[in-house]
């Protein structure tokens, strides 16, 4: 790994900080049913899932854009890929150690990631909507 890549990795906050920041952004943008799953014991491919529902495709796009702005723009993370943006029913943003899943409610229910990855550990969130 080139030295510049190592230096950049040192600037990126730990994955738990990033997933919690992304969850906060989702909450601030009126995402609902926000779940963070720690799946480190289940797979070596990634560490956390952030799963969020939105009321419309436009809202899902906005949540995804704001998460990108925060993680890439402010926290120095690198987005590896974005899938489903055209269709908008299920948008997946891949940061390598963190996968962000943005769903329309019906699509989320159909794919049931929380059940599929049910042995993952739910991370306790204290979002603004939960404090009210």
C-alpha positions as CSV (number, residue, x, y, z in Angstrom):
1,X,0.0,0.0,0.0
2,X,1.4,3.4,-0.9
3,X,2.3,5.7,2.0
4,X,-0.3,8.3,0.9
5,X,-3.0,5.6,1.3
6,X,-1.8,4.7,4.8
7,X,-1.9,8.3,5.7
8,X,-5.4,8.7,4.4
9,X,-6.6,5.6,6.4
10,X,-5.3,7.2,9.6
11,X,-7.5,10.3,8.9
12,X,-10.7,8.2,8.5
13,X,-12.7,7.8,11.8
14,X,-13.4,4.2,13.0
15,X,-16.3,2.5,11.3
16,X,-18.5,2.7,14.4
17,X,-18.2,6.5,14.4
18,X,-19.0,6.6,10.7
19,X,-22.1,4.3,10.9
20,X,-23.4,6.3,13.8
21,X,-22.9,9.6,12.0
22,X,-24.7,8.1,8.9
23,X,-27.6,7.0,11.2
24,X,-27.8,10.5,12.6
25,X,-27.9,12.0,9.1
26,X,-30.7,9.6,8.2
27,X,-32.7,10.6,11.3
28,X,-32.1,14.3,10.6
29,X,-33.5,13.7,7.1
30,X,-36.6,12.0,8.4
31,X,-35.6,8.5,7.7
32,X,-37.4,6.0,9.9
33,X,-37.0,2.5,11.3
34,X,-33.3,3.1,11.5
35,X,-31.3,0.0,12.4
36,X,-27.6,-0.5,12.8
37,X,-26.5,-4.1,12.7
38,X,-23.0,-5.2,13.8
39,X,-22.3,-8.2,11.5
40,X,-18.5,-8.6,12.2
41,X,-19.1,-12.1,13.7
42,X,-21.1,-13.2,10.7
43,X,-19.0,-12.2,7.8
44,X,-15.5,-10.9,7.0
45,X,-16.9,-8.8,4.0
46,X,-18.1,-5.9,6.1
47,X,-18.6,-4.8,9.7
48,X,-21.9,-2.9,9.9
49,X,-25.2,-2.5,8.1
50,X,-27.2,0.7,8.3
51,X,-30.8,0.1,7.3
52,X,-33.2,3.0,6.8
53,X,-36.7,3.4,5.4
54,X,-37.9,6.5,3.7
55,X,-41.3,7.7,2.6
56,X,-40.4,8.4,-1.0
57,X,-37.7,7.9,-3.6
58,X,-36.9,11.6,-3.4
59,X,-36.4,11.3,0.4
60,X,-34.1,8.2,-0.1
61,X,-32.0,10.1,-2.6
62,X,-31.7,13.0,-0.2
63,X,-30.7,10.8,2.7
64,X,-28.1,9.0,0.5
65,X,-26.7,12.3,-0.8
66,X,-26.4,13.7,2.7
67,X,-24.7,10.5,4.1
68,X,-22.3,10.7,1.1
69,X,-21.6,14.4,1.9
70,X,-20.9,13.5,5.6
71,X,-18.9,10.3,5.2
72,X,-16.9,11.2,2.0
73,X,-16.8,15.0,2.2
74,X,-16.3,15.6,5.9
75,X,-15.0,12.3,7.3
76,X,-12.7,11.3,4.5
77,X,-14.2,8.0,3.8
78,X,-14.3,6.4,0.3
79,X,-17.5,5.3,-1.4
80,X,-16.8,2.1,-3.3
81,X,-20.1,1.9,-5.1
82,X,-23.7,3.0,-5.2
83,X,-26.4,0.6,-6.5
84,X,-30.1,1.1,-7.1
85,X,-30.0,4.8,-7.3
86,X,-31.9,4.8,-10.7
87,X,-34.7,2.6,-9.4
88,X,-34.8,4.2,-5.9
89,X,-36.6,1.4,-4.1
90,X,-33.4,0.0,-2.5
91,X,-30.3,2.1,-2.6
92,X,-27.1,0.4,-1.4
93,X,-24.0,2.5,-0.7
94,X,-20.8,0.5,-0.1
95,X,-18.0,1.9,2.0
96,X,-16.2,-1.4,2.3
97,X,-16.6,-2.0,6.0
98,X,-20.1,-0.3,6.1
99,X,-23.1,-0.9,3.9
100,X,-25.9,1.6,3.9
101,X,-29.3,0.2,2.8
102,X,-32.0,2.8,2.0
103,X,-35.4,1.3,1.4
104,X,-39.0,2.1,0.5
105,X,-41.0,0.3,3.2
106,X,-42.5,-2.4,1.0
107,X,-39.1,-3.3,-0.5
108,X,-37.6,-3.4,3.0
109,X,-40.3,-5.8,4.2
110,X,-39.9,-8.0,1.1
111,X,-36.1,-8.4,1.5
112,X,-36.2,-8.5,5.3
113,X,-32.5,-7.9,5.9
114,X,-33.0,-7.7,9.7
115,X,-34.3,-11.3,9.6
116,X,-31.7,-12.5,7.1
117,X,-28.9,-11.1,9.2
118,X,-30.8,-11.7,12.5
119,X,-27.8,-13.0,14.3
120,X,-26.2,-9.6,13.9
121,X,-26.0,-7.4,17.0
122,X,-28.3,-4.4,17.0
123,X,-26.4,-1.2,18.0
124,X,-28.3,1.0,20.3
125,X,-29.1,4.4,18.7
126,X,-30.2,7.5,20.4
127,X,-31.5,9.6,17.5
128,X,-33.3,12.9,17.8
129,X,-36.6,11.3,17.0
130,X,-36.1,8.8,19.8
131,X,-35.3,11.6,22.3
132,X,-38.6,13.5,21.6
